[in-house]
Amino acid sequence: MQPEDSRITLSAPASRAGVRLDKFLHEELPETSRARIQEWIRAGRVRVNGRVSEPSYRLKGGEIIEVEPAAPPPLRAEPEPIPLNVLYEDEHVIAVDKPAGMVVHVGAGRRSGTLVNALLARYGSLSGAGGELRPGIVHRLDRLTSGVILVARNDLAHQRLAAQFAARQIEKVYLALVHRELKEDHGVIEAPIGRDPVRRTRMTARVRQGRAATTEYRVLRRFPGFTYLEVRPRTGRTHQIRTHLASIGHPVVGDPAYGAPRRVEGMPPLERYFLHAHRIGFAHPATGEWLVIESPLPAELRAWLEELEVRRESA
C-alpha cells in the first residue's frame, strides 16, 4: 500500500452525474490509463463515500472519491510462449518472419504479446545492448507491417549489425500496394522526415527541419486505381516508406493514418498495411559472409493481388 499522503481526494460535481466512475477518474487523472484506474478500483484502492465500488458505477453527483494510487510493476520483457516463424538462426543472429499485428518490443502500455516476449521464451537470452525492454532488437517494423526482421543473440552481433544499419550497408526490400497509378516505372523520393506538429503519432515530409531520407521504388504491376511496388528505403526513418509514398499522393493501402481509405469497395477488409518487408541482405556479424533472407508475401496480401487481377481482367 502507498503511504497515507499519496491519497487523492476528489469531489464529483453534479454536472458529472451519470458518468462512469472509471471514466471520471481518467478525465481527472489523464496521466493514468483507464485500464490502470480500473485495476485500482477492482483492488479496492478507490472508495466512493467510503465504500469500495465498481468501474461501472454511475456517479450521482456530490460523491467524495478517495483514490490510493499504486505504483505500476517494474516494466521488463518476460518470456511468453508465442509461436514464431524463424527464417534463419545460428549462434549469432536470428531472422524472424514477423506477422502483421505483432508489436516488436515491450513498452509503455504493451507488456505482453510482443516479438521480444516470444523470442525470450524460445531462446532464453539475447543481446543486452538494446536494454531490458528491447533485448536483441537491432531494428523494428511497424505493428501492422509484416516481414523479415533481424535479432542479435549476443552483444558483439548487435554492435556489428547496428553499425551496418548506421552505415546504410543493409539491403532492405519491401513490397507495397499503393492507391492510384504511378506514372513513372521507377523513382526516388528525397524529402526530410520529421514529427507531424499537429498529429504527433505520425510523421510528415512537409517540415523544414526533418531528418534526411531517401526511398527508391520500382513498379511491379499496375491495376486500375492501384500500383504494386518494390520499395528500397536507403535510410531508416520512422514510418519512412509510409510517409514518403503518401507525400507523393500514393498512400499505402490499409494505412488511414497517412491518407488511405479505411475500406475499398468490393475488396476484402484489410486490417493491416499492405506493406511487407520482403528481403534483407547483410554481412554476417561473425563471418562477414553476405546473407540474404526472404519472407514470402502473406496470404492475405496475395489474395488482394489476385482479386485485383481478376477485376482487371474482367473490366
C-alpha positions in Angstrom: 0.0 0.0 0.0 1.0 3.6 -0.6 1.8 6.0 2.3 -1.2 8.0 3.6 -0.1 11.2 2.0 -0.2 9.7 -1.5 -4.0 9.6 -1.5 -6.0 11.8 -3.8 -9.4 13.1 -2.8 -11.9 14.3 -5.5 -15.4 15.6 -5.4 -17.8 14.6 -8.2 -19.7 17.7 -9.3 -23.4 17.5 -10.1 -22.6 18.1 -13.8 -20.9 14.7 -14.0 -24.0 12.7 -12.8 -24.4 9.6 -14.9 -20.7 9.3 -15.9 -18.9 6.0 -15.1 -16.5 6.1 -12.2 -13.5 4.9 -14.3 -14.2 7.5 -17.0 -14.5 10.3 -14.5 -11.2 9.3 -12.8 -9.4 9.0 -16.1 -10.6 12.6 -17.0 -9.4 13.8 -13.7 -6.1 11.9 -13.8 -5.2 11.9 -17.5 -1.6 10.8 -16.9 -3.0 7.4 -15.7 -4.5 5.0 -18.2 -8.2 4.0 -17.9 -7.1 0.3 -17.7 -4.8 1.1 -14.8 -7.6 3.1 -13.0 -9.9 0.1 -13.4 -7.2 -2.1 -11.7 -7.1 0.3 -8.8 -10.9 0.2 -8.4 -11.1 -3.6 -8.5 -8.3 -3.8 -6.0 -10.2 -1.6 -3.5 -7.9 1.4 -3.9 -10.8 3.7 -4.9 -13.6 4.4 -2.4 -16.8 6.3 -3.2 -18.2 7.9 0.0 -16.1 5.5 2.0 -17.2 2.4 0.1 -15.4 0.2 -2.4 -17.2 0.4 -5.8 -17.0 -0.9 -9.4 -15.5 0.7 -12.5 -19.1 0.8 -14.0 -20.5 2.7 -11.0 -22.5 5.8 -12.3 -21.9 9.0 -10.5 -24.9 10.8 -8.9 -23.1 14.0 -8.2 -21.7 15.1 -4.9 -19.7 12.0 -4.0 -16.4 12.2 -2.3 -13.9 9.9 -4.1 -10.7 8.7 -2.5 -8.0 7.3 -4.7 -5.0 5.4 -3.3 -2.6 5.1 -6.4 -0.4 2.0 -6.7 2.9 2.2 -8.4 3.0 0.1 -11.6 5.0 -3.1 -11.6 8.6 -2.8 -13.0 8.5 -2.8 -16.8 10.6 -5.5 -18.3 10.3 -8.1 -21.0 9.2 -11.5 -19.8 9.2 -14.8 -21.7 5.9 -15.8 -23.3 5.2 -18.9 -25.3 4.1 -17.4 -28.6 4.6 -19.2 -32.0 7.4 -17.8 -34.2 8.2 -18.4 -37.8 12.0 -18.4 -37.8 13.6 -18.0 -41.3 17.2 -18.3 -40.2 19.1 -18.9 -36.9 22.6 -19.5 -35.7 24.5 -18.7 -32.5 24.9 -15.0 -33.5 21.8 -13.9 -35.4 18.1 -14.8 -35.9 15.8 -13.8 -38.7 12.1 -13.9 -37.9 9.1 -13.6 -40.2 7.0 -11.1 -38.1 3.3 -11.2 -38.7 1.2 -8.0 -39.0 -0.4 -7.1 -35.7 2.6 -8.1 -33.6 4.5 -5.3 -31.7 8.2 -5.7 -31.8 9.1 -5.0 -28.2 7.7 -4.2 -24.7 7.0 -0.6 -23.9 4.5 1.7 -22.2 1.1 0.2 -22.5 2.4 -3.1 -24.0 3.7 -5.8 -21.7 2.9 -9.0 -23.5 2.3 -10.5 -26.9 5.4 -8.9 -28.4 8.1 -10.4 -30.6 10.6 -9.9 -27.7 8.3 -11.9 -25.3 8.2 -14.7 -27.9 12.0 -14.6 -28.5 12.8 -14.8 -24.8 10.6 -17.9 -24.4 12.3 -19.6 -27.3 15.9 -18.6 -26.9 16.2 -17.7 -23.2 18.6 -14.8 -23.6 19.5 -12.3 -26.3 21.8 -9.4 -26.8 21.5 -6.9 -23.9 22.9 -3.9 -26.0 19.4 -2.7 -26.7 18.4 -2.6 -23.0 16.0 -4.7 -20.9 12.9 -3.8 -22.9 14.5 -4.5 -26.3 16.9 -7.4 -25.9 18.3 -8.4 -29.3 16.3 -5.8 -31.2 18.5 -4.0 -33.8 15.8 -2.5 -36.0 12.0 -2.5 -36.0 8.9 -2.9 -38.1 5.6 -1.1 -37.5 2.9 -3.2 -35.8 0.8 -3.5 -38.9 3.7 -4.3 -41.2 4.8 -7.9 -41.7 8.1 -9.4 -42.8 11.7 -10.3 -42.0 13.4 -8.7 -39.0 16.9 -9.4 -37.7 17.6 -10.2 -34.0 21.1 -10.3 -32.4 21.8 -13.1 -30.0 24.9 -11.5 -28.4 26.3 -8.0 -27.9 29.0 -8.3 -30.5 26.5 -9.3 -33.1 24.2 -6.5 -32.1 27.0 -3.9 -32.4 28.1 -5.1 -35.8 24.6 -5.3 -37.2 23.8 -1.9 -35.8 27.0 -0.5 -37.4 25.8 -1.9 -40.8 22.4 -0.2 -40.4 24.0 3.1 -39.4 26.4 2.9 -42.5 23.4 2.0 -44.8 25.1 -1.2 -45.7 22.0 -3.4 -45.1 19.8 -4.2 -48.2 16.1 -3.8 -47.4 13.4 -4.6 -49.9 9.7 -4.1 -49.2 6.6 -4.9 -51.2 3.8 -2.3 -51.1 0.5 -1.7 -52.8 -0.4 2.0 -53.0 -3.5 3.9 -54.1 -3.7 5.3 -57.6 -1.4 4.5 -60.6 2.1 5.8 -60.6 3.1 7.2 -64.0 6.8 6.5 -63.8 8.2 3.0 -63.8 10.7 3.9 -61.1 11.7 6.8 -59.0 13.5 8.2 -56.0 11.8 10.2 -53.2 14.2 12.5 -51.3 12.5 14.5 -48.6 13.3 15.1 -44.9 11.0 13.4 -42.4 10.0 14.8 -39.0 7.3 14.5 -36.4 4.0 16.0 -37.6 3.4 19.1 -35.4 -0.3 18.6 -35.3 -0.8 14.8 -35.3 2.1 13.7 -33.0 1.6 9.9 -33.7 2.6 10.3 -37.3 5.4 11.6 -39.3 5.5 14.1 -42.2 7.7 15.1 -45.1 6.3 18.6 -45.0 8.7 20.0 -42.4 11.7 22.2 -42.9 13.7 20.7 -40.1 13.4 16.9 -40.6 16.0 14.2 -40.9 17.2 13.4 -44.5 15.5 10.4 -46.0 15.7 8.6 -49.4 13.3 6.0 -50.7 13.6 4.3 -54.1 10.7 2.5 -55.8 10.1 0.4 -58.8 6.7 -0.5 -60.3 6.0 -4.3 -60.4 2.4 -4.1 -61.6 -0.4 -1.7 -62.3 -4.1 -2.2 -61.6 -7.0 0.2 -62.1 -6.6 2.6 -59.1 -3.6 0.9 -57.6 0.2 0.2 -58.1 2.2 -2.7 -56.8 5.7 -1.6 -55.9 9.1 -2.9 -54.9 10.5 -0.3 -52.4 14.0 0.2 -51.1 14.5 2.6 -48.2 18.0 3.9 -48.3 17.7 5.4 -44.8 15.8 4.2 -41.8 13.5 6.9 -40.6 10.3 6.3 -38.6 7.4 5.5 -40.9 9.7 6.3 -43.8 8.0 4.3 -46.6 4.5 5.2 -45.5 5.4 8.9 -45.1 7.3 9.2 -48.4 4.7 7.4 -50.6 1.9 9.4 -49.0 3.8 12.6 -49.7 3.7 12.0 -53.5 -0.1 11.2 -53.4 0.1 7.4 -53.2 -0.6 6.2 -49.6 -0.1 2.6 -48.8 -3.3 0.5 -48.9 -4.7 0.0 -45.4 -3.0 3.0 -43.9 -5.7 5.6 -43.0 -3.2 7.5 -40.8 -1.5 8.6 -44.0 -4.5 9.2 -46.2 -5.7 5.8 -47.4 -9.4 5.0 -47.1 -10.3 2.5 -44.3 -12.2 0.3 -46.8 -12.0 -0.3 -50.5 -15.4 -1.1 -52.0 -15.6 -4.6 -53.4 -12.4 -5.7 -51.8 -11.9 -7.9 -48.7 -11.3 -6.0 -45.4 -7.6 -5.5 -44.7 -6.8 -4.9 -41.0 -3.2 -4.1 -41.7 -0.9 -2.1 -44.1 -0.2 -3.6 -47.5 3.5 -3.2 -46.7 5.8 -6.2 -46.3 9.5 -6.5 -45.5 10.2 -9.0 -48.2 14.0 -9.2 -48.2 17.0 -8.2 -46.1 20.7 -8.6 -47.0 23.5 -8.2 -44.6 27.1 -9.2 -43.7 27.0 -12.0 -41.1 28.3 -10.3 -37.9 30.7 -13.2 -37.1 31.9 -14.4 -40.6 31.3 -11.5 -42.8 29.5 -13.7 -45.3 26.8 -11.9 -47.2 23.4 -13.4 -46.3 20.0 -12.7 -48.0 16.9 -13.7 -46.1 13.5 -13.6 -47.8 9.9 -13.6 -46.4 7.1 -14.6 -48.8 4.1 -12.3 -49.3 1.5 -13.2 -46.6 -1.7 -15.0 -47.8 -4.0 -12.0 -47.1 -1.9 -9.8 -49.3 -1.6 -12.4 -52.1 -5.4 -12.7 -52.0 -5.7 -8.9 -52.5 -3.4 -9.0 -55.6 -5.3 -12.0 -57.0 -8.6 -10.1 -56.6 -7.2 -7.0 -58.3 -6.0 -9.2 -61.1 -9.5 -10.8 -61.5 -11.1 -7.3 -61.5 -8.6 -6.0 -64.1 -9.2 -9.0 -66.5 -13.0 -8.7 -66.2 -13.0 -4.9 -66.7 
